[in-house]
Amino acid sequence: MNPIPNNEHEQKLTISVDVFIPNHPDRSDTPIFRATHKKLIGSNPNAQCEVNNQHCDKDHPLELHHSHVEWSDSLGVDWAKVAKIVPQFDWDNFDPYKPESFIDSEWNANQVLCKKHHTGLDHGKHFLPEPLWNMQGVQRSNFVFTPDEE
């Protein structure tokens, strides 16, 4: 076990999650997702991980995180509630039976992250409580966030 860095203390959490996910078709890339990915990452030479710290995963391509609704949750969503969160989206032409028009659009698939900060253990947005995940984007360069950063 590594010693704890000076002026820091360790916080260990054991998280057990027990939720129901609506039955859904397998996830596949949609033309809307590909267009969003191209716009935010592929055609953007300045694209970088939103966290953008010295621990970003530079060995894998950047990824898009769905910021409001995941594809797997789409059949359990009250779209009127989402419309209140993202009122700028074209809800008049939205078809809830084709949710990819919102889910894969830049209104939702809009967080550019490296693999580590998207789905990585102890770092990924999919695995950390939001207050802990947010720390990575604002940490000092000499602050050690996890033991794998020493």
C-alpha positions as CSV (number, residue, x, y, z in Angstrom):
1,M,0.0,0.0,0.0
2,N,1.3,3.4,-0.9
3,P,1.7,6.0,1.9
4,I,-0.9,8.8,1.9
5,P,0.6,12.0,0.4
6,N,1.4,14.8,2.9
7,N,-1.6,17.1,3.7
8,E,-4.1,14.6,2.4
9,H,-6.3,11.9,3.8
10,E,-7.8,8.9,2.1
11,Q,-11.6,8.4,1.7
12,K,-12.7,4.9,0.7
13,L,-16.3,4.3,-0.4
14,T,-17.9,1.0,-1.2
15,I,-20.8,1.8,-3.4
16,S,-23.5,-0.7,-4.1
17,V,-26.1,0.3,-6.7
18,D,-29.4,-1.4,-7.1
19,V,-31.6,0.2,-9.8
20,F,-33.9,-1.0,-12.6
21,I,-33.1,-0.1,-16.2
22,P,-35.9,-0.2,-18.8
23,N,-35.6,-3.0,-21.3
24,H,-34.1,-1.5,-24.4
25,P,-32.6,-2.5,-27.8
26,D,-28.8,-2.9,-27.9
27,R,-26.9,0.4,-28.3
28,S,-25.6,1.1,-31.8
29,D,-24.1,4.2,-33.3
30,T,-26.7,6.3,-35.0
31,P,-26.2,8.8,-37.8
32,I,-27.0,11.5,-35.3
33,F,-24.4,10.3,-32.9
34,R,-21.8,10.0,-35.7
35,A,-22.5,13.6,-36.7
36,T,-22.3,14.8,-33.1
37,H,-19.1,12.9,-32.6
38,K,-17.6,14.4,-35.8
39,K,-18.6,17.9,-34.9
40,L,-17.4,17.8,-31.3
41,I,-14.4,15.6,-31.7
42,G,-13.5,14.5,-35.3
43,S,-13.6,17.9,-36.9
44,N,-12.4,19.8,-33.9
45,P,-8.6,19.9,-33.8
46,N,-8.8,21.5,-30.3
47,A,-11.0,18.8,-28.8
48,Q,-9.8,17.7,-25.4
49,C,-11.1,15.9,-22.3
50,E,-13.4,18.2,-20.3
51,V,-11.3,17.3,-17.2
52,N,-8.1,18.1,-19.1
53,N,-5.6,17.3,-16.3
54,Q,-2.3,15.6,-16.4
55,H,-3.9,12.2,-15.9
56,C,-6.0,12.1,-19.0
57,D,-5.9,8.9,-21.0
58,K,-4.0,9.9,-24.2
59,D,-3.8,6.3,-25.4
60,H,-7.5,6.1,-26.4
61,P,-9.7,8.2,-28.6
62,L,-11.9,10.9,-27.0
63,E,-15.4,9.8,-26.2
64,L,-18.8,11.5,-25.8
65,H,-20.7,11.2,-22.5
66,H,-24.5,11.6,-22.6
67,S,-25.0,14.4,-20.1
68,H,-28.8,14.2,-19.4
69,V,-30.2,10.8,-20.6
70,E,-28.4,7.6,-21.4
71,W,-29.6,5.4,-24.3
72,S,-30.4,2.6,-21.9
73,D,-32.8,4.8,-19.9
74,S,-34.6,6.3,-22.9
75,L,-37.7,4.1,-22.5
76,G,-38.2,5.1,-18.9
77,V,-37.9,8.9,-19.4
78,D,-40.6,11.5,-19.0
79,W,-39.6,13.7,-21.9
80,A,-41.6,16.7,-20.6
81,K,-39.2,16.8,-17.6
82,V,-36.2,16.6,-19.9
83,A,-37.7,19.5,-22.0
84,K,-37.6,21.6,-18.9
85,I,-33.9,20.9,-18.4
86,V,-33.0,21.5,-22.1
87,P,-35.7,23.8,-23.4
88,Q,-33.5,24.9,-26.4
89,F,-33.9,21.5,-28.1
90,D,-36.5,21.2,-30.9
91,W,-39.2,19.4,-28.8
92,D,-41.9,20.2,-31.4
93,N,-40.4,17.7,-33.8
94,F,-39.3,15.2,-31.2
95,D,-40.6,11.6,-31.5
96,P,-40.3,9.7,-28.2
97,Y,-40.3,6.4,-30.3
98,K,-37.1,7.7,-31.9
99,P,-35.3,9.1,-28.9
100,E,-31.9,9.2,-30.6
101,S,-32.8,12.6,-32.1
102,F,-32.2,14.0,-28.6
103,I,-30.1,11.3,-27.0
104,D,-27.4,11.4,-29.6
105,S,-27.6,15.1,-30.4
106,E,-25.1,17.7,-29.2
107,W,-27.8,18.7,-26.7
108,N,-27.2,15.5,-24.8
109,A,-24.1,13.6,-26.1
110,N,-22.0,16.7,-25.4
111,Q,-19.4,16.0,-22.8
112,V,-16.0,15.2,-24.4
113,L,-14.0,13.0,-22.1
114,C,-11.0,10.7,-22.3
115,K,-11.6,7.1,-21.6
116,K,-10.2,7.3,-18.1
117,H,-12.5,10.2,-17.1
118,H,-15.5,8.7,-18.9
119,T,-15.6,5.0,-17.8
120,G,-12.3,4.4,-15.9
121,L,-12.3,2.9,-12.5
122,D,-11.8,5.6,-9.7
123,H,-11.9,8.4,-12.3
124,G,-14.8,7.9,-14.7
125,K,-18.0,9.9,-14.7
126,H,-20.0,6.6,-14.9
127,F,-18.4,5.3,-11.6
128,L,-17.8,8.3,-9.3
129,P,-20.3,10.4,-7.3
130,E,-20.5,13.7,-9.1
131,P,-18.8,15.8,-6.3
132,L,-15.8,13.5,-6.4
133,W,-15.7,13.4,-10.2
134,N,-15.8,17.2,-10.4
135,M,-12.6,17.5,-8.2
136,Q,-10.5,16.1,-11.1
137,G,-11.2,19.1,-13.2
138,V,-10.2,21.6,-10.6
139,Q,-7.4,19.8,-8.7
140,R,-4.0,21.5,-8.2
141,S,-1.3,19.9,-10.3
142,N,0.5,18.7,-7.1
143,F,-2.7,17.2,-5.6
144,V,-2.9,13.5,-5.7
145,F,-6.5,12.4,-6.4
146,T,-6.1,8.6,-6.3
147,P,-3.2,6.2,-5.5
148,D,-2.7,5.4,-9.2
149,E,-1.6,9.1,-9.7
150,E,1.4,8.9,-7.4
